[in-house]
Amino acid sequence: MTISVRKVAVVVALGAALAGCGSGTAAPGAAAGAIRSGGAPAPAPSAPSPAASAAPSKAPTIAPGPGGLTPVFERARQQTDKTVALTFDADMTSDQGPRAAAGEHFDNPKLISTLRELKVPSTVFMTGRWAEEYPDQAKAIGTDPTFEIANHSYSHHAFKSPCYGLPALDAAAARADVDRAFEAFRTAGAVNTVPYFRFPGGCYDDEALRTLSTAKVTAVQWDVVSGDAFAKDADPVAEQVLAGVKPGSVVVMHCTRSAAPVTEEAVRKIVPELRKRGYRFVKVSDLIGK
């Protein structure tokens, strides 16, 4: 993924703070391209037990790469149609329960309300822990046709190390983490779930893609970094998105008040301007389905 000097500076400056917000880039050694998979064929990890929950199967996916590696999607193949997908990471790590109990807000209901008000179809990459903490909101999002819920792991721990200081999971634990998140969505009552996965921190390599292969998901990255993580001013966030969007783009933003407090305000600036430029908002499934 190509990132401007300004975007790289944002990522470097935030460093380990980004660990809870999924704004990292693909790790060195990961395959490159708009739709990516790569690496030499290698034996797949052991399949989960029959009792493990399977990924949803209604939305379009991409065929596995060489050696059955999980495919990676960043931007639509059809790059002339002025469509754009706004995606929102609903981050919460498995150990942040005490912080939520103390009053920290990992949700952002105002943002979800604004997306409904502005009629912006969106994809929410949700952690299973977030769905457990906010089951009513997870159900409301996951039963509203405006949205689709994709998998952002259960624990928001890393599938590759190093990754912004996130604790790393071994292959078996990482694979189980994906199933546990889908199960958390079902338990909350979310039905609009799709077989897409976003790596915590955006960090992955070929080993992570092999680990994920039996989950039958498409990994979804992005080509536009919003810079909303820990931002205090909505204007630079909006400017960065507006400067980066191209036909078929996937924009990464966040649905976490404590870590991304100006996202809702930025969306109110981004949406009318992109519509003025002739863009139409779609979900990730609409881009992959092209």
Residue pairs with C-beta under 8 A, 6 or more apart in sequence:
1 25
1 26
1 32
1 74
1 221
1 222
1 223
2 223
3 11
3 25
3 225
4 244
6 240
7 225
7 227
7 240
10 225
10 227
11 18
11 23
11 24
11 25
11 225
14 23
14 229
14 230
15 164
16 164
16 165
17 164
17 229
17 230
18 24
18 164
18 201
18 229
19 163
19 164
19 165
19 166
19 201
20 91
20 93
20 96
20 156
20 256
20 259
21 89
21 91
21 229
21 230
21 254
21 256
21 259
21 260
22 89
22 91
22 125
22 152
22 156
22 198
22 199
22 200
22 201
22 202
22 252
22 254
23 201
23 202
23 225
23 227
23 229
23 252
23 254
24 163
24 164
24 201
24 202
24 203
25 202
26 72
26 202
26 203
26 204
26 221
27 160
27 163
27 203
27 204
27 205
28 205
29 205
29 206
30 36
30 38
30 72
30 204
30 205
30 206
30 209
31 37
31 38
31 39
31 65
31 72
31 206
32 38
33 74
34 73
34 74
34 75
34 76
34 77
34 223
35 62
35 71
35 72
35 73
35 74
35 77
36 65
36 71
36 72
36 73
36 74
37 64
37 65
37 66
37 69
37 70
37 71
37 72
37 209
38 65
38 66
38 69
38 206
39 65
39 66
39 67
39 69
39 206
39 209
39 210
40 66
40 67
41 66
41 67
41 68
42 67
42 206
42 210
44 68
44 210
44 213
44 214
45 171
45 172
45 175
45 210
45 211
45 213
45 214
46 172
47 214
48 175
48 176
48 179
48 214
52 176
52 179
53 179
53 180
53 182
53 183
53 186
54 179
54 182
54 216
55 151
55 178
55 182
55 195
55 215
55 216
55 217
56 182
56 193
56 194
56 195
57 195
57 216
58 194
59 148
59 194
59 195
59 196
59 285
59 288
59 289
60 285
60 288
60 289
61 71
61 195
61 196
61 216
61 217
61 218
61 288
62 71
62 73
62 218
62 288
63 71
64 70
64 71
64 213
65 71
65 209
67 210
68 210
68 213
69 206
69 209
69 210
69 213
70 197
70 209
70 210
70 212
70 213
70 215
70 217
70 218
70 219
71 218
71 219
72 204
72 209
72 218
72 219
72 220
72 221
73 196
73 218
73 219
73 220
73 221
73 250
73 284
73 287
73 288
74 220
74 221
74 222
74 223
74 250
75 223
75 246
75 248
75 249
75 250
75 287
76 83
76 247
76 248
76 249
76 287
76 288
76 290
77 248
77 290
78 247
78 248
78 290
79 246
79 247
79 248
80 247
81 247
81 248
81 290
82 247
82 277
82 278
82 279
82 280
83 247
83 248
83 279
83 280
83 281
83 282
83 286
83 287
84 245
84 247
84 248
84 249
84 250
84 251
84 274
84 279
84 280
84 281
84 282
85 122
85 123
85 249
85 250
85 251
85 281
85 282
85 283
85 284
85 286
85 287
86 115
86 120
86 122
86 123
86 251
86 253
86 267
86 270
86 281
87 122
87 123
87 124
87 125
87 150
87 198
87 220
87 222
87 250
87 251
87 252
87 253
87 284
88 111
88 122
88 123
88 124
88 125
88 253
88 254
88 255
88 263
89 124
89 125
89 152
89 198
89 252
89 253
89 254
89 255
89 256
90 106
90 107
90 124
90 125
90 126
90 127
90 130
90 152
90 254
90 255
90 256
91 106
91 127
91 130
91 152
91 156
91 254
91 255
91 256
91 259
92 100
92 106
92 127
92 129
92 130
92 133
92 156
92 256
93 127
93 129
93 155
93 156
93 157
93 166
94 129
94 154
94 155
94 156
94 157
96 104
96 106
96 129
97 129
97 133
99 106
100 106
100 133
104 258
105 256
105 257
105 258
106 130
106 133
106 134
106 256
106 257
106 258
106 259
107 130
107 133
107 134
107 137
107 255
107 256
107 257
108 254
108 255
108 256
108 257
108 260
108 263
108 264
109 137
110 264
111 255
111 263
111 264
111 267
112 137
112 140
112 141
112 147
112 255
114 264
114 267
114 268
115 122
115 146
115 147
115 267
116 144
116 146
118 267
118 268
118 271
119 146
120 146
120 267
120 271
120 281
121 146
121 147
121 281
121 282
121 283
121 286
122 146
122 147
122 148
122 281
122 283
123 147
123 148
123 149
123 150
123 194
123 196
123 220
123 283
123 284
123 285
124 141
124 147
124 148
124 149
124 150
124 255
125 150
125 151
125 152
125 196
125 198
125 220
126 138
126 141
126 149
126 150
126 151
126 152
126 181
126 185
127 152
127 153
127 154
127 155
127 156
127 181
127 200
128 153
128 154
128 155
128 177
128 180
128 181
128 182
128 183
128 184
128 185
129 154
129 155
129 156
129 184
130 138
130 152
131 138
131 181
131 184
131 185
131 187
131 188
131 190
132 184
132 187
132 188
135 187
135 188
135 189
138 149
138 184
138 185
138 188
138 189
138 190
139 188
139 189
139 190
141 147
141 149
141 190
141 192
142 149
142 185
142 188
142 189
142 190
142 191
142 192
142 193
143 189
143 190
143 191
143 192
144 192
145 192
147 192
147 283
148 192
148 193
148 194
148 283
148 284
148 285
149 185
149 190
149 192
149 193
149 194
150 193
150 194
150 196
150 197
150 198
150 220
150 284
151 178
151 181
151 182
151 185
151 193
151 196
151 197
151 198
151 217
152 181
152 197
152 198
152 200
153 159
153 174
153 177
153 178
153 181
153 197
153 199
153 200
154 177
154 178
154 180
154 181
154 184
155 169
155 177
156 166
156 200
157 166
157 167
157 168
157 169
157 174
157 177
157 200
158 164
158 166
158 167
158 168
158 169
158 200
158 201
158 203
159 168
159 169
159 174
159 199
159 200
159 203
159 204
159 208
159 211
159 212
160 168
160 199
160 203
160 204
160 205
160 207
160 208
161 168
162 168
162 203
163 200
163 201
163 203
164 201
164 203
166 200
166 201
166 203
169 177
171 207
171 210
171 211
174 208
174 211
174 212
175 211
175 212
175 214
175 215
178 197
178 212
178 215
178 217
179 215
182 193
185 193
186 193
194 283
194 284
194 285
195 215
195 216
195 217
195 218
196 217
196 218
196 219
196 220
196 284
196 285
196 288
197 212
197 215
197 217
197 218
197 219
197 220
198 219
198 220
198 221
199 208
199 219
199 221
202 221
202 222
202 252
204 219
209 219
212 219
218 288
220 250
220 284
221 250
222 249
222 250
222 251
222 252
223 244
223 246
223 249
223 250
224 240
224 241
224 244
224 245
224 249
224 250
224 251
224 252
225 240
225 244
225 252
226 237
226 240
226 241
226 251
226 252
226 253
226 254
226 263
226 266
227 236
227 237
227 240
228 237
228 253
228 254
228 260
228 262
228 263
228 266
229 254
229 259
229 260
230 259
230 260
231 237
231 260
231 261
231 262
231 266
232 261
232 262
233 262
234 262
234 263
234 265
234 266
234 268
234 269
235 266
235 269
237 262
237 263
237 266
238 266
238 269
238 270
238 273
241 251
241 253
241 266
241 270
242 270
242 273
242 274
244 251
245 251
245 274
245 279
248 287
248 290
250 284
250 287
253 260
253 263
253 266
253 267
254 260
254 263
255 263
271 281
274 281
